[in-house]
Amino acid sequence: MTERMFRLLELHQKLDAAIRRMKTGRHKDPLEVARLMKRKTRLRDRMARLLPPARALASL
């Protein structure tokens, strides 16, 4: 795993934890949760672009 991928994965986990806290916390802000979820999705898409295609992995 490259350092860049590690950092993206780490940020993805932090966003996931923040979303969980916002959903279960006392001060629920649906707009903030939606914003964090969109950011997490964009981050997941960036990580997917860094990975090789699945077909390439199958031929290894």
N, CA, C and O of each residue as an XYZ file, in Angstrom:
240
protein
N       0.851     -1.170      0.000
C       0.000      0.000      0.000
C       0.901      1.238      0.000
O       1.845      1.340      0.784
N       0.592      2.147     -0.875
C       1.384      3.367     -0.950
C       1.028      4.304      0.199
O      -0.009      4.159      0.847
N       1.898      5.250      0.430
C       1.656      6.217      1.507
C       0.407      7.047      1.207
O      -0.370      7.364      2.108
N       0.227      7.389     -0.060
C      -0.948      8.177     -0.448
C      -2.238      7.400     -0.164
O      -3.200      7.943      0.379
N      -2.235      6.123     -0.541
C      -3.419      5.298     -0.301
C      -3.667      5.149      1.202
O      -4.812      5.174      1.653
N      -2.599      4.996      1.962
C      -2.734      4.875      3.415
C      -3.370      6.133      3.995
O      -4.266      6.045      4.835
N      -2.914      7.297      3.555
C      -3.473      8.557      4.059
C      -4.945      8.716      3.674
O      -5.752      9.184      4.477
N      -5.288      8.331      2.456
C      -6.678      8.412      2.028
C      -7.552      7.463      2.849
O      -8.661      7.820      3.246
N      -7.050      6.264      3.097
C      -7.796      5.289      3.898
C      -7.974      5.791      5.327
O      -9.037      5.628      5.925
N      -6.937      6.393      5.859
C      -7.004      6.944      7.212
C      -8.055      8.061      7.293
O      -8.835      8.121      8.243
N      -8.065      8.930      6.300
C      -9.052     10.011      6.266
C     -10.459      9.439      6.101
O     -11.406      9.947      6.702
N     -10.602      8.402      5.304
C     -11.893      7.748      5.102
C     -12.419      7.209      6.437
O     -13.602      7.349      6.746
N     -11.538      6.597      7.218
C     -11.936      6.060      8.520
C     -12.322      7.170      9.487
O     -13.261      7.018     10.268
N     -11.597      8.290      9.438
C     -11.919      9.418     10.312
C     -13.271     10.018      9.950
O     -14.047     10.385     10.831
N     -13.554     10.117      8.649
C     -14.857     10.622      8.229
C     -15.967      9.682      8.673
O     -17.028     10.130      9.109
N     -15.726      8.383      8.563
C     -16.711      7.393      8.982
C     -17.012      7.537     10.473
O     -18.171      7.487     10.885
N     -15.983      7.714     11.263
C     -16.164      7.887     12.714
C     -16.916      9.188     13.014
O     -17.773      9.223     13.897
N     -16.594     10.251     12.281
C     -17.271     11.534     12.502
C     -18.758     11.427     12.155
O     -19.611     11.972     12.855
N     -19.053     10.717     11.065
C     -20.450     10.531     10.673
C     -21.197      9.741     11.749
O     -22.320     10.087     12.117
N     -20.574      8.698     12.241
C     -21.198      7.884     13.296
C     -21.480      8.730     14.540
O     -22.556      8.641     15.131
N     -20.494      9.557     14.930
C     -20.680     10.422     16.105
C     -21.812     11.420     15.886
O     -22.617     11.663     16.785
N     -21.870     11.998     14.685
C     -22.908     12.988     14.389
C     -24.293     12.352     14.420
O     -25.251     12.969     14.886
N     -24.403     11.126     13.926
C     -25.709     10.455     13.883
C     -26.184     10.051     15.264
O     -27.385     10.059     15.532
N     -25.258      9.696     16.147
C     -25.655      9.215     17.467
C     -25.532     10.278     18.547
O     -25.990     10.070     19.670
N     -24.938     11.387     18.235
C     -24.699     12.429     19.228
C     -25.935     13.224     19.576
O     -27.006     13.036     19.000
N     -25.765     14.088     20.502
C     -26.858     14.917     21.003
C     -27.244     15.999     19.991
O     -28.422     16.321     19.835
N     -26.246     16.552     19.310
C     -26.476     17.643     18.356
C     -26.455     17.095     16.935
O     -25.430     17.139     16.255
N     -27.589     16.584     16.500
C     -27.683     16.011     15.161
C     -27.932     17.123     14.151
O     -28.876     17.902     14.286
N     -27.084     17.185     13.149
C     -27.225     18.170     12.080
C     -27.272     17.407     10.755
O     -26.231     16.996     10.243
N     -28.461     17.214     10.199
C     -28.588     16.415      8.985
C     -27.806     16.979      7.798
O     -27.320     16.219      6.961
N     -27.682     18.295      7.721
C     -26.921     18.883      6.619
C     -25.433     18.580      6.750
O     -24.764     18.300      5.756
N     -24.922     18.635      7.960
C     -23.514     18.317      8.193
C     -23.244     16.833      7.927
O     -22.212     16.483      7.354
N     -24.159     15.972      8.338
C     -24.008     14.538      8.073
C     -23.981     14.296      6.571
O     -23.148     13.533      6.082
N     -24.885     14.938      5.833
C     -24.922     14.777      4.375
C     -23.630     15.278      3.738
O     -23.112     14.662      2.807
N     -23.113     16.392      4.239
C     -21.866     16.942      3.699
C     -20.700     15.977      3.931
O     -19.884     15.750      3.038
N     -20.635     15.417      5.135
C     -19.572     14.460      5.447
C     -19.699     13.182      4.616
O     -18.697     12.607      4.192
N     -20.938     12.747      4.390
C     -21.143     11.538      3.602
C     -20.734     11.764      2.143
O     -20.163     10.870      1.518
N     -21.021     12.944      1.597
C     -20.595     13.259      0.235
C     -19.073     13.283      0.138
O     -18.488     12.777     -0.820
N     -18.446     13.879      1.149
C     -16.978     13.940      1.165
C     -16.386     12.533      1.242
O     -15.386     12.240      0.586
N     -16.996     11.676      2.034
C     -16.534     10.301      2.168
C     -16.676      9.552      0.844
O     -15.799      8.773      0.470
N     -17.779      9.787      0.139
C     -17.996      9.148     -1.157
C     -16.957      9.615     -2.178
O     -16.409      8.805     -2.927
N     -16.688     10.923     -2.207
C     -15.661     11.438     -3.131
C     -14.304     10.836     -2.815
O     -13.535     10.514     -3.721
N     -14.012     10.685     -1.548
C     -12.749     10.094     -1.126
C     -12.663      8.631     -1.541
O     -11.615      8.173     -1.997
N     -13.762      7.897     -1.386
C     -13.802      6.495     -1.803
C     -13.569      6.376     -3.310
O     -12.890      5.455     -3.764
N     -14.131      7.303     -4.080
C     -13.928      7.298     -5.525
C     -12.464      7.566     -5.884
O     -11.922      6.951     -6.802
N     -11.836      8.481     -5.159
C     -10.403      8.743     -5.388
C      -9.568      7.512     -5.095
O      -8.623      7.209     -5.824
N      -9.913      6.800     -4.028
C      -9.176      5.584     -3.677
C      -9.376      4.516     -4.753
O      -8.437      3.798     -5.096
N     -10.571      4.412     -5.275
C     -10.858      3.416     -6.311
C     -10.057      3.704     -7.578
O      -9.628      2.773     -8.260
N      -9.851      4.971     -7.898
C      -9.062      5.313     -9.090
C      -7.597      4.937     -8.928
O      -6.906      4.692     -9.918
N      -7.117      4.889     -7.690
C      -5.721      4.534     -7.448
C      -5.473      3.026     -7.544
O      -4.348      2.587     -7.783
N      -6.535      2.244     -7.356
C      -6.388      0.791     -7.405
C      -6.379      0.313     -8.854
O      -7.027      0.919     -9.708
N      -5.655     -0.763     -9.139
C      -5.677     -1.312    -10.496
C      -7.048     -1.927    -10.781
O      -7.764     -2.304     -9.853
N      -7.413     -2.028    -12.061
C      -8.706     -2.640    -12.401
C      -8.792     -4.081    -11.901
O      -7.772     -4.760    -11.787
N      -9.981     -4.540    -11.608
C     -10.197     -5.881    -11.063
C      -9.742     -6.956    -12.033
O      -9.218     -7.982    -11.599
N      -9.923     -6.757    -13.328
C      -9.500     -7.752    -14.309
C      -7.995     -7.939    -14.295
O      -7.510     -9.053    -14.493
N      -7.255     -6.878    -14.067
C      -5.806     -6.970    -14.022
C      -5.366     -7.788    -12.811
O      -4.392     -8.537    -12.884
N      -6.075     -7.646    -11.715
C      -5.749     -8.414    -10.516
C      -6.075     -9.900    -10.722
O      -5.356    -10.768    -10.228
N      -7.151    -10.186    -11.448
C      -7.562    -11.578    -11.654
C      -6.531    -12.336    -12.488
O      -6.374    -13.546    -12.321
N      -5.833    -11.648    -13.375
C      -4.871    -12.341    -14.242
C      -3.543    -12.581    -13.531
O      -2.693    -13.299    -14.059
N      -3.343    -12.006    -12.360
C      -2.077    -12.202    -11.647
C      -2.018    -13.539    -11.034
O      -1.025    -13.881    -10.392
